[in-house]
């Protein structure tokens, strides 16, 4: 009776390129999370923001300019 060895598939972590890419991705992810934590930790709300939005939305629109009746030469 012959003994049949089962070949286990090689781990992708044994390939140097895979390891290097994984390390680079981890570094990028860490830097992105650090940047997010430093600069984007809380939303900025302007002073009286609701009043400014209300005034902008409920204000009367400016009158459109009147069309020129005659063409101007160039």
ABEGO torsion letter per residue (X at the ends): XBBBBBBBBBBAAABAAAAAAAAAAAAAAAAAAAAAAAAAABBBBBBGAAAAAAAAAABBBBBBBBBBABBBBX
